[in-house]
Amino acid sequence: MHPHSPVCWICNLRTVDADRAGPLPFVQICSGCEATTQGYDESWRLLSRYLRDNWRDITTRGSFDLSKAFAVATVGAAVNVQLFFVKVLGSKLAADRIAVDLAPFASALLTAKPHPDVSLLVADAGVPQGKLYSYDSDVSVLRAGEEVQSALWMYLLRPVAIKICYLKAGAPVRVPTDSHPWHPTRQRKIVKLSPYKGDTQPLVARRDLRI
Ligand SMILES: [Zn+2]
């Protein structure tokens, strides 16, 4: 065990590979968990390619159909896509030392079950001339005392923007009504686009709760 390598946040057993250099450098996990979660990466890779190849039609229609991107085993692939973003958001929270309980993130990844509190907003970021192609935002966090109530983070692969939204159960905020959070157990196949609204999108207070 290398003394300087951090312990993998998913399995809490093995250390992170020292020379790991992926496209998202903050994804610091061990090779065992990397292998376990490979299928999630693959499903996102396929969906991401489908989105970019069909983006003009998708933005005209305002939605896309996951069964077009995944002709077979659509429901499983949809879960994999959510788990890919559970992995990157969990890694980002771990790297930034944001105090969200990562145990449900790790257990979702290791059991291949969706995280109940993580949803995705898909939006059109457009392609302005000369602007950066891929980008990830800071995590926007809402705390009540020490407790993190929500964490919102954007991953942009122009023109496709994915906002990954962790909302703790019972959090006093919600996604605005003009947006369409997607979760694989709630909307199986059709994913509606949300308005882009820049880097991060402020959550709004729930009317039934007061902060
Ligand atoms: Zn691990």
Boltz pocket constraint, residues with backbone or C-beta under 6 A from the ligand:
constraints:
  - pocket:
      binder: B
      contacts: [[A, 8], [A, 9], [A, 10], [A, 11], [A, 12], [A, 13], [A, 14], [A, 29], [A, 30], [A, 31], [A, 32], [A, 33], [A, 34]]
      max_distance: 6.0
